Amino acid sequence: MSLIPLNLLLFPDGFVVSHVADNFATVRATLRGHIEGVTALLIFSSTLMFVFMAPILVVIGWIVNINMSLNFLLLEVLAVIVPAFIMNKWTREGQAHWLHGAMMIVMYGMLAVAFYFHPDPM
């Protein structure tokens, strides 16, 4: 079994815990009806995490002698690009619906299953 599904499932938990202030601000803005601000905050926070953490993790991998390159597999690239395009489409609509969130949760589960059965390249 590959460690990728375990990391895929655990990383968002660390993301949620490390950004508690952002999460409270998002909930407060949502309750006040500031959907544009919530969308901007979520997109900015996710982009900042990706742009900042990817190079830092590569450098940490070099330090502890673990091969962590930015040479991703096709499934890993699609796991980042497809949800980004879907969220881009939904945010351009300007409307929020509970079904969008439900579809993202289902897609997250499908990605977890896909990574579970994907062969480990190592």
Protein Blocks (a to p, Z undefined) as FASTA:
>chain_A
ZZklmmmmmmmmmmmmmmmmmmmmmmmmmmnopaklmmmmmmmmmmmmmmmmmmmmmmmm
mmnopacdfbdcfklmmmmmmmmmmmmmmmmnopacfklmmmmmmmmmmmmmmmmmpccf
ZZ
